[in-house]
């Protein structure tokens, strides 16, 4: 089985590993949807919360997929930040090759 970032990762054996293995097939689909969204919206900049809302996915499903896509060098931060639902400042992302 491929490892992170091609599949969800975990830091400790047990429930974290179980959860990562359970979501593996859905994670691949969501990664593709996130990348497709950012590619189609190019050169837009979107936070993980905004991506989750646009895709009608849970932020807890989308945020790790954004990290996996970043680690795979398929998306990049734009330098822009916006408030997320919790009021914290969140990085905005775009597909690689986007305008500065």
DAGICOR-V433728 format. One record per residue. N is the residue number from 1. RES is the residue in one letter. PSI is psi in radians with two decimals (* if undefined). Layout:
BEGIN
N/RES/PSI  N/RES/PSI
END
This chain:
BEGIN
1/X/2.28  2/X/2.70  3/X/-3.13  4/X/2.38  5/X/0.12  6/X/-0.36  7/X/2.71  8/X/2.51  9/X/3.04  10/X/2.71  11/X/-0.37  12/X/2.53  13/X/2.70  14/X/-2.38  15/X/-0.63  16/X/-0.79  17/X/-0.74  18/X/-0.79  19/X/-0.74  20/X/-0.76  21/X/-0.61  22/X/-0.62  23/X/-0.01  24/X/-0.87  25/X/-0.69  26/X/-0.62  27/X/-0.72  28/X/-0.75  29/X/-0.80  30/X/-0.71  31/X/-0.79  32/X/-0.69  33/X/-0.71  34/X/-0.85  35/X/-0.74  36/X/-0.74  37/X/-0.86  38/X/-0.58  39/X/-0.78  40/X/-0.56  41/X/0.03  42/X/2.33  43/X/0.52  44/X/2.84  45/X/2.25  46/X/2.42  47/X/2.87  48/X/-0.66  49/X/-0.75  50/X/-0.67  51/X/-0.81  52/X/-0.77  53/X/-0.77  54/X/-0.58  55/X/-0.03  56/X/0.81  57/X/2.74  58/X/2.41  59/X/-0.55  60/X/-0.26  61/X/-0.65  62/X/-0.74  63/X/-0.79  64/X/-0.54  65/X/-0.63  66/X/-0.77  67/X/-0.71  68/X/-0.74  69/X/-0.65  70/X/-0.81  71/X/-0.55  72/X/-0.02  73/X/0.56  74/X/-0.35  75/X/2.88  76/X/2.67  77/X/2.55  78/X/-0.26  79/X/-0.26  80/X/2.56  81/X/2.51  82/X/2.72  83/X/2.37  84/X/-3.04  85/X/-0.54  86/X/-0.05  87/X/-0.05  88/X/2.78  89/X/2.16  90/X/2.49  91/X/2.49  92/X/2.54  93/X/2.73  94/X/2.80  95/X/2.58  96/X/2.52  97/X/0.05  98/X/2.75  99/X/2.61  100/X/*
END
